[in-house]
C-alpha cells in the first residue's frame, strides 16, 4: 500500500511537468513546420502562405541592414529583384518562453539577383509569437557570417 501511495504521489507531482514538456515539444514541431512552410512559400512565391505565417506587425531585417514591414516583405518576395531557387537551414535552435519563441539558424539559399546566380549564406534570428493559437513570425534579423 505504501508503494502505491508513493507512486501516486509521484504521478500527481510530476504529471504537470511531463505535460508541460510535451507541450513545448509540440510547439517546437509547429515552429519547425512554420519555418519550412515559410521558406517554401518564399521559393514558390505563395502570397497566401506568406500572409498567413507572418504577424501584421512583422519587422523583417536583412543582413544589409534594410528593414521591411509585412507588406514590403511580401511585395519583395512576390515582385522583387531577388528570386529564390532553394532555401535550406542548418544548426537550427528553438527556445520557447510562454507565447514567444526565439529561433536561430544558418540560412543557405540559391537564387537569382537581377538574373545573376547568387548563393546566400547568412545567420538568422527570428522571434515568433503565438497569436490566437497559431505561431506567427513577428521579427527576423539576418547577419553576415
DSSP file (Angstrom, degrees, kcal/mol; ACC not computed):
  #  RESIDUE AA STRUCTURE BP1 BP2  ACC     N-H-->O    O-->H-N    N-H-->O    O-->H-N    TCO  KAPPA ALPHA  PHI   PSI    X-CA   Y-CA   Z-CA
    1    1 A X     >        0   0    0      0, 0.0     4,-2.2     0, 0.0     5,-0.2   0.000 360.0 360.0 360.0 -42.0    0.0    0.0    0.0
    2    2 A X  H  >  +     0   0    0      1,-0.2     4,-2.2     2,-0.2     5,-0.2   0.908 360.0  52.4 -61.0 -41.0    2.8    2.4    0.9
    3    3 A X  H  > S+     0   0    0      1,-0.2     4,-2.4     2,-0.2    -1,-0.2   0.929 108.3  50.4 -60.9 -45.3    4.4    1.8   -2.5
    4    4 A X  H  > S+     0   0    0      1,-0.2     4,-2.6     2,-0.2    -1,-0.2   0.902 110.3  49.6 -59.8 -43.0    1.2    2.5   -4.3
    5    5 A X  H  X S+     0   0    0     -4,-2.2     4,-2.4     2,-0.2    -1,-0.2   0.875 110.2  50.7 -65.5 -37.4    0.8    5.8   -2.4
    6    6 A X  H  X S+     0   0    0     -4,-2.2     4,-2.3     2,-0.2    -2,-0.2   0.920 112.0  46.7 -65.7 -43.5    4.4    6.8   -3.2
    7    7 A X  H  X S+     0   0    0     -4,-2.4     4,-2.4     2,-0.2    -2,-0.2   0.923 112.7  49.9 -63.8 -44.4    3.8    6.1   -6.9
    8    8 A X  H  X S+     0   0    0     -4,-2.6     4,-2.4     1,-0.2    -2,-0.2   0.905 110.1  50.5 -61.0 -42.2    0.5    8.0   -6.9
    9    9 A X  H  X S+     0   0    0     -4,-2.4     4,-2.4     2,-0.2    -1,-0.2   0.905 110.3  50.0 -62.8 -42.0    2.2   11.0   -5.2
   10   10 A X  H  X S+     0   0    0     -4,-2.3     4,-3.0     2,-0.2     5,-0.3   0.911 110.7  49.2 -62.5 -43.1    5.0   11.0   -7.8
   11   11 A X  H  X S+     0   0    0     -4,-2.4     4,-2.0     1,-0.2    -2,-0.2   0.918 112.8  47.4 -62.8 -43.8    2.4   10.9  -10.6
   12   12 A X  H  < S+     0   0    0     -4,-2.4     4,-0.5     1,-0.2    -2,-0.2   0.900 118.5  40.7 -65.6 -40.7    0.5   13.8   -9.1
   13   13 A X  H  < S+     0   0    0     -4,-2.4     4,-0.3    -5,-0.2    -2,-0.2   0.876 124.6  34.4 -76.7 -38.1    3.6   15.9   -8.5
   14   14 A X  H  X S+     0   0    0     -4,-3.0     4,-1.8    -5,-0.2     3,-0.5   0.634  95.1  86.5 -94.9 -15.0    5.4   15.2  -11.8
   15   15 A X  H  X S+     0   0    0     -4,-2.0     4,-2.2    -5,-0.3     5,-0.2   0.903  87.6  51.0 -52.9 -49.7    2.4   14.9  -14.1
   16   16 A X  H  > S+     0   0    0     -4,-0.5     4,-2.3     1,-0.2    -1,-0.2   0.845 107.8  54.2 -60.7 -32.4    2.2   18.6  -14.9
   17   17 A X  H  > S+     0   0    0     -3,-0.5     4,-2.5    -4,-0.3    -1,-0.2   0.901 108.1  48.8 -68.1 -39.6    5.9   18.7  -15.7
   18   18 A X  H  X S+     0   0    0     -4,-1.8     4,-2.2     2,-0.2    -2,-0.2   0.904 112.3  49.1 -65.1 -40.4    5.5   15.9  -18.3
   19   19 A X  H  X S+     0   0    0     -4,-2.2     4,-2.1    -5,-0.2    -2,-0.2   0.906 111.3  49.5 -64.5 -42.0    2.5   17.7  -19.8
   20   20 A X  H  X S+     0   0    0     -4,-2.3     4,-2.2     2,-0.2    -2,-0.2   0.918 111.1  48.9 -63.2 -44.8    4.5   21.0  -20.0
   21   21 A X  H  X S+     0   0    0     -4,-2.5     4,-2.2     1,-0.2    -1,-0.2   0.894 111.0  50.4 -63.5 -39.4    7.5   19.3  -21.7
   22   22 A X  H  X S+     0   0    0     -4,-2.2     4,-2.2     2,-0.2    -1,-0.2   0.889 108.9  52.2 -65.6 -38.4    5.1   17.6  -24.2
   23   23 A X  H  X S+     0   0    0     -4,-2.1     4,-2.4     2,-0.2    -2,-0.2   0.901 109.2  49.3 -63.5 -42.2    3.5   21.0  -24.9
   24   24 A X  H  X S+     0   0    0     -4,-2.2     4,-2.6     1,-0.2    -2,-0.2   0.916 110.3  51.2 -62.4 -43.6    7.0   22.6  -25.6
   25   25 A X  H  X S+     0   0    0     -4,-2.2     4,-2.0     2,-0.2    -2,-0.2   0.896 109.9  49.4 -62.5 -40.7    7.9   19.7  -27.9
   26   26 A X  H  X S+     0   0    0     -4,-2.2     4,-2.2     2,-0.2    -1,-0.2   0.924 111.8  48.8 -63.8 -44.7    4.6   20.1  -29.8
   27   27 A X  H  X S+     0   0    0     -4,-2.4     4,-2.5     1,-0.2    -2,-0.2   0.890 108.5  53.8 -63.6 -39.1    5.2   23.9  -30.2
   28   28 A X  H  X S+     0   0    0     -4,-2.6     4,-2.5     1,-0.2    -1,-0.2   0.917 109.5  48.0 -61.2 -42.6    8.8   23.2  -31.4
   29   29 A X  H  X S+     0   0    0     -4,-2.0     4,-2.3     2,-0.2    -2,-0.2   0.905 111.2  50.9 -63.9 -41.0    7.5   20.9  -34.1
   30   30 A X  H  X S+     0   0    0     -4,-2.2     4,-2.4     2,-0.2    -2,-0.2   0.895 111.2  48.1 -63.7 -39.6    4.9   23.5  -35.1
   31   31 A X  H  X S+     0   0    0     -4,-2.5     4,-2.5     2,-0.2    -2,-0.2   0.915 109.9  51.8 -67.9 -42.8    7.6   26.2  -35.3
   32   32 A X  H  X S+     0   0    0     -4,-2.5     4,-2.2     1,-0.2    -2,-0.2   0.914 112.0  47.4 -58.1 -42.7    9.8   23.9  -37.4
   33   33 A X  H  X S+     0   0    0     -4,-2.3     4,-2.8     2,-0.2    -2,-0.2   0.903 109.2  54.1 -65.1 -41.5    6.9   23.3  -39.8
   34   34 A X  H  X S+     0   0    0     -4,-2.4     4,-2.8     2,-0.2    -2,-0.2   0.928 109.8  46.9 -58.1 -46.4    6.2   27.0  -39.9
   35   35 A X  H  X S+     0   0    0     -4,-2.5     4,-2.5     2,-0.2     5,-0.2   0.914 112.6  49.3 -65.2 -42.8    9.8   27.8  -41.0
   36   36 A X  H  X S+     0   0    0     -4,-2.2     4,-2.1    -5,-0.2    -1,-0.2   0.932 114.8  45.2 -59.4 -45.7    9.7   25.0  -43.6
   37   37 A X  H  X S+     0   0    0     -4,-2.8     4,-2.4     2,-0.2    -2,-0.2   0.875 111.7  52.6 -66.8 -38.2    6.4   26.3  -45.0
   38   38 A X  H  X S+     0   0    0     -4,-2.8     4,-1.8    -5,-0.2    -2,-0.2   0.940 111.9  44.5 -63.5 -47.1    7.6   29.9  -44.9
   39   39 A X  H  X S+     0   0    0     -4,-2.5     4,-1.9     2,-0.2    -2,-0.2   0.870 112.4  52.0 -67.9 -36.1   10.8   29.2  -46.9
   40   40 A X  H  X S+     0   0    0     -4,-2.1     4,-2.8    -5,-0.2    -1,-0.2   0.914 109.2  51.1 -62.5 -42.0    8.8   27.0  -49.3
   41   41 A X  H  X>S+     0   0    0     -4,-2.4     5,-2.1     1,-0.2     4,-1.0   0.841 107.3  53.6 -64.9 -33.4    6.4   29.9  -49.8
   42   42 A X  H  <5S+     0   0    0     -4,-1.8    42,-0.4     3,-0.2    -1,-0.2   0.899 112.9  43.2 -67.4 -39.7    9.3   32.3  -50.5
   43   43 A X  H  <5S+     0   0    0     -4,-1.9    -2,-0.2     1,-0.2    -1,-0.2   0.916 121.2  39.9 -69.7 -43.3   10.6   29.9  -53.2
   44   44 A X  H  <5S-     0   0    0     -4,-2.8    -1,-0.2    -5,-0.2    -2,-0.2   0.497 105.5-125.8 -86.0  -3.9    7.2   29.3  -54.7
   45   45 A X  T  <5 +     0   0    0     -4,-1.0     2,-1.0     1,-0.2    -3,-0.2   0.951  43.4 173.1  55.1  53.0    6.0   33.0  -54.3
   46   46 A X     >< -     0   0    0     -5,-2.1     4,-2.3     1,-0.2    -1,-0.2  -0.776  13.5-175.6 -95.9  92.8    3.0   31.9  -52.4
   47   47 A X  H  > S+     0   0    0     -2,-1.0     4,-2.5     1,-0.2     5,-0.2   0.866  79.4  54.9 -59.2 -41.5    1.4   35.1  -51.2
   48   48 A X  H  > S+     0   0    0      1,-0.2     4,-2.4     2,-0.2    -1,-0.2   0.928 111.0  44.1 -62.5 -46.2   -1.4   33.4  -49.1
   49   49 A X  H  > S+     0   0    0      2,-0.2     4,-2.0     1,-0.2    -1,-0.2   0.917 112.4  52.2 -66.3 -42.7    1.1   31.3  -47.1
   50   50 A X  H  X S+     0   0    0     -4,-2.3     4,-0.7     1,-0.2    -2,-0.2   0.920 112.8  46.2 -57.0 -43.8    3.4   34.3  -46.6
   51   51 A X  H >< S+     0   0    0     -4,-2.5     3,-0.6     1,-0.2    -2,-0.2   0.905 112.9  49.0 -65.8 -42.5    0.5   36.3  -45.3
   52   52 A X  H 3< S+     0   0    0     -4,-2.4    -1,-0.2     1,-0.2    -2,-0.2   0.794 112.3  47.0 -69.9 -29.1   -0.8   33.6  -43.0
   53   53 A X  H 3< S+     0   0    0     -4,-2.0    84,-2.8    -5,-0.1     2,-0.4   0.500 102.7  72.6 -94.4  -4.2    2.5   32.8  -41.4
   54   54 A X  E << S-a  137   0A   0     -4,-0.7    84,-0.2    -3,-0.6     2,-0.1  -0.885  79.9-117.6-116.8 144.9    3.6   36.4  -40.6
   55   55 A X  E >   -     0   0A   0     82,-2.8     3,-1.6    -2,-0.4    15,-0.1  -0.386  25.2-118.9 -72.7 152.4    2.3   38.8  -38.0
   56   56 A X  E 3  S+     0   0A   0      1,-0.3    14,-0.4    -2,-0.1    15,-0.2   0.809 116.4  51.1 -60.8 -29.2    0.7   42.0  -39.1
   57   57 A X  E 3  S+     0   0A   0     12,-0.1    -1,-0.3    13,-0.1    -2,-0.1   0.029  83.2 160.4 -98.0  26.7    3.4   43.9  -37.2
   58   58 A X  E <   -     0   0A   0     -3,-1.6     2,-0.5    79,-0.1    12,-0.5  -0.164  26.0-164.0 -52.5 136.0    6.3   42.0  -38.9
   59   59 A X  E     -a  139   0A   0     79,-1.6    81,-2.4    10,-0.2     2,-0.7  -0.965   9.6-170.7-121.9 110.1    9.7   43.6  -38.8
   60   60 A X  E     -aB 140  68A   0      8,-3.1     8,-2.5    -2,-0.5     2,-0.4  -0.884   2.5-166.7-111.9 106.0   11.9   41.8  -41.3
   61   61 A X  E     -aB 141  67A   0     79,-4.3    81,-1.2    -2,-0.7     6,-0.2  -0.789   4.7-152.9 -99.9 132.7   15.6   42.7  -41.2
   62   62 A X    >   -     0   0    0      4,-3.1     3,-1.7    -2,-0.4    62,-0.0  -0.576  30.3-111.7 -95.8 160.7   18.1   41.8  -43.9
   63   63 A X  T 3  S+     0   0    0      1,-0.3    81,-0.3    -2,-0.2    -1,-0.1   0.699 117.1  63.9 -65.7 -18.3   21.8   41.3  -43.4
   64   64 A X  T 3  S-     0   0    0      2,-0.1    -1,-0.3    79,-0.1     3,-0.1   0.613 121.5-106.6 -77.5 -12.9   22.4   44.5  -45.4
   65   65 A X  S <  S+     0   0    0     -3,-1.7    -2,-0.1     1,-0.4     2,-0.1   0.220  76.1 137.0 103.0 -13.5   20.6   46.5  -42.7
   66   66 A X        -     0   0    0     -5,-0.1    -4,-3.1     1,-0.0     2,-0.4  -0.413  37.8-158.0 -66.9 142.0   17.4   47.0  -44.7
   67   67 A X  E     -B   61   0A   0     -6,-0.2     2,-0.3    -3,-0.1    -6,-0.2  -0.986   7.8-170.0-126.5 134.0   14.2   46.6  -42.7
   68   68 A X  E     -B   60   0A   0     -8,-2.5    -8,-3.1    -2,-0.4     2,-0.1  -0.912  15.4-137.9-121.7 148.2   10.8   45.8  -44.2
   69   69 A X     >  -     0   0    0     -2,-0.3     4,-2.6   -10,-0.2     5,-0.2  -0.310  47.7 -84.6 -86.0-176.2    7.3   45.7  -42.7
   70   70 A X  H  > S+     0   0    0    -12,-0.5     4,-2.6   -14,-0.4     5,-0.2   0.927 128.3  45.9 -60.7 -48.1    4.9   42.9  -43.7
   71   71 A X  H  > S+     0   0    0      1,-0.2     4,-2.2     2,-0.2    -1,-0.2   0.883 114.6  48.4 -66.1 -36.2    3.6   44.4  -46.9
   72   72 A X  H  > S+     0   0    0      2,-0.2     4,-2.3     1,-0.2    -1,-0.2   0.903 112.0  49.8 -68.1 -41.1    7.1   45.4  -48.0
   73   73 A X  H  X S+     0   0    0     -4,-2.6     4,-2.1     2,-0.2    -2,-0.2   0.951 113.4  44.7 -61.3 -51.0    8.4   41.9  -47.3
   74   74 A X  H  X S+     0   0    0     -4,-2.6     4,-2.5     1,-0.2     5,-0.2   0.917 113.6  50.6 -62.5 -42.9    5.6   40.1  -49.2
   75   75 A X  H  X S+     0   0    0     -4,-2.2     4,-3.0    -5,-0.2     5,-0.4   0.890 109.0  51.9 -62.2 -39.3    5.9   42.6  -52.1
   76   76 A X  H  X S+     0   0    0     -4,-2.3     4,-1.8     3,-0.2     6,-0.2   0.892 111.8  46.2 -65.3 -39.4    9.7   42.0  -52.3
   77   77 A X  H  < S+     0   0    0     -4,-2.1    -2,-0.2     2,-0.2    -1,-0.2   0.926 119.1  41.0 -66.6 -43.5    9.2   38.2  -52.4
   78   78 A X  H  < S+     0   0    0     -4,-2.5    -2,-0.2    -5,-0.2    -3,-0.2   0.873 139.0   5.5 -73.8 -38.3    6.5   38.4  -55.0
   79   79 A X  H  < S+     0   0    0     -4,-3.0    -3,-0.2    -5,-0.2    -2,-0.2   0.342  94.9 121.7-131.9   4.7    8.0   41.1  -57.3
   80   80 A X  S  < S-     0   0    0     -4,-1.8    -4,-0.1    -5,-0.4    -3,-0.0  -0.061  72.9-107.4 -74.5 174.6   11.5   41.9  -56.1
   81   81 A X  S    S+     0   0    0     32,-0.1    33,-2.3    33,-0.1     2,-0.5   0.677 100.4  76.6 -74.8 -17.8   14.8   41.7  -57.9
   82   82 A X  E     -C  113   0A   0     -6,-0.2     2,-0.5    31,-0.2    31,-0.2  -0.830  62.2-170.5 -98.9 130.9   15.8   38.6  -55.9
   83   83 A X  E     -C  112   0A   0     29,-2.9    29,-2.4    -2,-0.5     2,-0.3  -0.978  16.5-137.4-121.7 120.8   14.2   35.3  -56.8
   84   84 A X  E     +C  111   0A   0     -2,-0.5    27,-0.3   -42,-0.4     3,-0.1  -0.567  22.6 176.2 -77.8 136.5   14.8   32.3  -54.5
   85   85 A X  E    S-     0   0A   0     25,-3.5     2,-0.3     1,-0.4    26,-0.2   0.744  72.5  -7.6-101.9 -41.5   15.5   28.9  -56.1
   86   86 A X  E     -C  110   0A   0     24,-1.9    24,-2.2     2,-0.0    -1,-0.4  -0.988  56.4-161.6-154.1 152.4   16.1   27.0  -52.9
   87   87 A X  E     +C  109   0A   0     -2,-0.3     2,-0.3    22,-0.2    22,-0.2  -0.994  14.3 171.2-138.3 130.0   16.4   27.6  -49.2
   88   88 A X  E     -C  108   0A   0     20,-3.4    20,-3.2    -2,-0.4     2,-0.3  -0.942  14.7-151.5-132.5 156.0   17.9   25.3  -46.6
   89   89 A X  E     -C  107   0A   0     -2,-0.3     2,-0.3    18,-0.2    18,-0.2  -0.935   9.4-174.7-126.7 153.2   18.8   25.7  -43.0
   90   90 A X  E     +C  106   0A   0     16,-1.7    16,-2.8    -2,-0.3    -2,-0.0  -0.937  64.2  25.0-137.2 163.5   21.4   24.2  -40.7
   91   91 A X  E    S-     0   0A   0     -2,-0.3     2,-0.3    14,-0.2    -1,-0.1   0.880  76.4-176.2  52.8  46.8   22.2   24.4  -36.9
   92   92 A X  E     -     0   0A   0     13,-0.1     2,-0.4    -3,-0.1    13,-0.2  -0.556   8.3-176.8 -79.8 138.4   18.6   25.4  -36.0
   93   93 A X  E     -C  104   0A   0     11,-2.6    11,-2.5    -2,-0.3     2,-0.4  -1.000   5.0-168.2-135.0 132.4   17.9   26.2  -32.4
   94   94 A X  E     -C  103   0A   0     -2,-0.4     2,-0.4     9,-0.2     9,-0.2  -0.986   3.9-175.6-125.3 131.2   14.4   27.0  -30.9
   95   95 A X  E     -C  102   0A   0      7,-2.7     7,-2.9    -2,-0.4     2,-0.4  -0.996   9.6-162.3-125.3 127.8   13.8   28.4  -27.4
   96   96 A X  E     +C  101   0A   0     -2,-0.4     2,-0.4     5,-0.2     5,-0.2  -0.921  14.9 174.1-116.3 134.3   10.2   28.9  -26.2
   97   97 A X  E >   -C  100   0A   0      3,-3.2     3,-1.5    -2,-0.4     2,-0.3  -0.868  65.8 -58.7-136.8 101.2    9.1   31.0  -23.3
   98   98 A X  T 3  S-     0   0    0     -2,-0.4    -1,-0.0     1,-0.2     0, 0.0  -0.475 120.5 -12.8  65.3-125.1    5.3   31.2  -23.0
   99   99 A X  T 3  S+     0   0    0     -2,-0.3    31,-2.6    -3,-0.1     2,-0.4   0.152 124.5  81.6 -95.5  18.2    3.8   32.6  -26.2
  100  100 A X  E <   -CD  97 129A   0     -3,-1.5    -3,-3.2    29,-0.2     2,-0.4  -0.970  55.3-173.8-126.0 139.9    7.2   33.8  -27.5
  101  101 A X  E     -CD  96 128A   0     27,-2.6    27,-2.8    -2,-0.4     2,-0.5  -0.987  12.5-153.3-132.7 143.9    9.8   31.8  -29.3
  102  102 A X  E     -CD  95 127A   0     -7,-2.9    -7,-2.7    -2,-0.4     2,-0.4  -0.964  16.4-172.6-112.9 131.3   13.3   32.6  -30.5
  103  103 A X  E     -CD  94 126A   0     23,-2.6    23,-3.1    -2,-0.5     2,-0.4  -0.982   4.5-177.6-126.5 136.1   14.7   30.7  -33.4
  104  104 A X  E     +CD  93 125A   0    -11,-2.5   -11,-2.6    -2,-0.4     2,-0.3  -0.987  15.9 140.0-130.1 143.5   18.3   30.8  -34.8
  105  105 A X  E     - D   0 124A   0     19,-1.9    19,-2.3    -2,-0.4     2,-0.5  -0.979  51.4 -95.8-164.8 171.5   19.8   29.0  -37.7
  106  106 A X  E     -CD  90 123A   0    -16,-2.8   -16,-1.7    -2,-0.3     2,-0.6  -0.875  37.9-146.6 -95.9 128.6   22.1   29.3  -40.7
  107  107 A X  E     -CD  89 122A   0     15,-3.2    15,-2.2    -2,-0.5     2,-0.5  -0.867  17.0-177.3-102.5 116.6   20.2   30.3  -43.8
  108  108 A X  E     +CD  88 121A   0    -20,-3.2   -20,-3.4    -2,-0.6     2,-0.3  -0.971  13.4 165.2-115.9 123.8   21.6   28.8  -47.1
  109  109 A X  E     -CD  87 120A   0     11,-2.3    11,-3.0    -2,-0.5     2,-0.4  -0.966  29.0-150.5-138.8 153.6   19.9   29.8  -50.3
  110  110 A X  E     +CD  86 119A   0    -24,-2.2   -25,-3.5    -2,-0.3   -24,-1.9  -0.971  38.8 134.8-117.3 139.5   20.4   29.8  -54.0
  111  111 A X  E     -CD  84 118A   0      7,-2.6     7,-2.9    -2,-0.4     2,-0.4  -0.915  49.3 -98.2-161.9-172.3   18.7   32.4  -56.1
  112  112 A X  E     -CD  83 117A   0    -29,-2.4   -29,-2.9    -2,-0.3     2,-0.6  -0.996  20.5-164.2-127.3 130.9   19.0   35.0  -58.8
  113  113 A X  E >  S-CD  82 116A   0      3,-2.8     3,-1.7    -2,-0.4   -31,-0.2  -0.953  85.6 -21.1-115.0 110.9   19.6   38.7  -58.2
  114  114 A X  T 3  S-     0   0    0    -33,-2.3    -1,-0.2    -2,-0.6   -32,-0.1   0.875 130.3 -51.5  53.1  39.2   18.7   40.6  -61.4
  115  115 A X  T 3  S+     0   0    0    -34,-0.4     2,-0.4     1,-0.3    -1,-0.3   0.311 113.6 119.2  86.1  -9.1   19.1   37.4  -63.3
  116  116 A X  E <  S-D  113   0A   0     -3,-1.7    -3,-2.8     1,-0.1    -1,-0.3  -0.762  71.4-109.6 -95.5 136.5   22.5   36.6  -61.9
  117  117 A X  E     -D  112   0A   0     -2,-0.4     2,-0.4    -5,-0.2    -5,-0.2  -0.390  43.0-178.8 -62.5 133.0   23.1   33.4  -59.9
  118  118 A X  E     -D  111   0A   0     -7,-2.9    -7,-2.6    -2,-0.1     2,-0.4  -0.998  20.8-154.2-138.2 138.6   23.7   34.1  -56.2
  119  119 A X  E     -D  110   0A   0     -2,-0.4     2,-0.5    -9,-0.2    -9,-0.2  -0.951  15.2-158.0-109.1 134.3   24.4   31.9  -53.2
  120  120 A X  E     +D  109   0A   0    -11,-3.0   -11,-2.3    -2,-0.4     2,-0.4  -0.944  16.7 172.3-116.0 131.0   23.4   33.3  -49.8
  121  121 A X  E     +D  108   0A   0     -2,-0.5    24,-0.7   -13,-0.2     2,-0.3  -0.870  24.8 140.6-138.6 101.3   24.9   32.1  -46.5
  122  122 A X  E     -DE 107 144A   0    -15,-2.2   -15,-3.2    -2,-0.4     2,-0.3  -0.906  49.0-111.4-138.0 162.5   23.8   34.2  -43.5
  123  123 A X  E     -DE 106 143A   0     20,-2.8    20,-2.5    -2,-0.3     2,-0.4  -0.712  33.6-162.3 -90.5 150.3   22.8   33.8  -39.9
  124  124 A X  E     -DE 105 142A   0    -19,-2.3   -19,-1.9    -2,-0.3     2,-0.4  -0.999  14.8-170.2-137.5 137.1   19.2   34.4  -38.9
  125  125 A X  E     -DE 104 141A   0     16,-2.5    16,-2.8    -2,-0.4     2,-0.4  -0.998  15.8-173.8-121.9 131.0   17.4   35.1  -35.7
  126  126 A X  E     -DE 103 140A   0    -23,-3.1   -23,-2.6    -2,-0.4     2,-0.5  -0.931  16.5-151.9-123.8 147.0   13.6   35.1  -35.6
  127  127 A X  E     -DE 102 139A   0     12,-3.0    11,-2.7    -2,-0.4    12,-2.0  -0.984  17.9-171.5-114.4 127.8   11.1   35.9  -33.0
  128  128 A X  E     -DE 101 137A   0    -27,-2.8   -27,-2.6    -2,-0.5     2,-0.4  -0.880   4.5-161.2-117.2 151.6    7.8   34.1  -33.2
  129  129 A X  E     -DE 100 136A   0      7,-2.3     7,-1.9    -2,-0.3     2,-0.7  -0.996  21.6-124.8-134.3 137.2    4.6   34.8  -31.2
  130  130 A X  E     - E   0 135A   0    -31,-2.6     2,-0.5    -2,-0.4     5,-0.3  -0.731  34.2-178.1 -81.7 118.2    1.6   32.6  -30.6
  131  131 A X  E >   - E   0 134A   0      3,-3.3     3,-1.8    -2,-0.7    -2,-0.0  -0.976  67.7 -18.2-122.7 119.3   -1.4   34.6  -31.8
  132  132 A X  T 3  S-     0   0    0     -2,-0.5    -1,-0.2     1,-0.3     3,-0.1   0.873 130.4 -49.8  51.8  41.3   -4.9   33.2  -31.4
  133  133 A X  T 3  S+     0   0    0      1,-0.2     2,-0.4    -3,-0.0    -1,-0.3   0.355 121.5  97.2  86.0  -4.9   -3.4   29.7  -31.0
  134  134 A X  E <  S- E   0 131A   0     -3,-1.8    -3,-3.3    -5,-0.0     2,-0.2  -0.941  73.3-120.2-121.0 139.7   -1.1   29.9  -34.1
  135  135 A X  E     - E   0 130A   0     -2,-0.4     2,-0.3    -5,-0.3    -5,-0.2  -0.562  33.0-174.5 -75.1 138.2    2.6   30.7  -34.3
  136  136 A X  E     - E   0 129A   0     -7,-1.9    -7,-2.3    -2,-0.2     2,-0.6  -0.979  32.0-110.3-132.6 145.2    3.4   33.8  -36.4
  137  137 A X  E     +aE  54 128A   0    -84,-2.8   -82,-2.8    -2,-0.3    -9,-0.2  -0.670  39.1 171.0 -73.7 118.8    6.7   35.3  -37.5
  138  138 A X  E     +     0   0A   0    -11,-2.7   -79,-1.6    -2,-0.6     2,-0.3   0.800  61.5   1.6 -98.9 -39.7    6.9   38.6  -35.6
  139  139 A X  E     -aE  59 127A   0    -12,-2.0   -12,-3.0   -81,-0.2    -1,-0.4  -0.996  55.7-173.0-152.4 149.7   10.5   39.7  -36.3
  140  140 A X  E     -aE  60 126A   0    -81,-2.4   -79,-4.3    -2,-0.3     2,-0.4  -0.990   1.1-176.6-144.9 135.0   13.5   38.5  -38.2
  141  141 A X  E     -aE  61 125A   0    -16,-2.8   -16,-2.5    -2,-0.3     2,-0.3  -0.982   8.7-161.5-134.9 125.1   17.1   39.8  -38.4
  142  142 A X  E     - E   0 124A   0    -81,-1.2     2,-0.3    -2,-0.4   -18,-0.2  -0.697   8.0-170.5 -98.6 154.5   19.8   38.3  -40.6
  143  143 A X  E     - E   0 123A   0    -20,-2.5   -20,-2.8    -2,-0.3     2,-0.1  -0.989  29.5 -98.2-144.5 152.0   23.5   38.9  -40.1
  144  144 A X  E       E   0 122A   0     -2,-0.3   -22,-0.2   -81,-0.3   -20,-0.0  -0.443 360.0 360.0 -72.7 141.1   26.6   38.2  -42.1
  145  145 A X              0   0    0    -24,-0.7    -1,-0.1    -2,-0.1   -23,-0.1   0.403 360.0 360.0 -85.6 360.0   28.5   35.0  -41.3
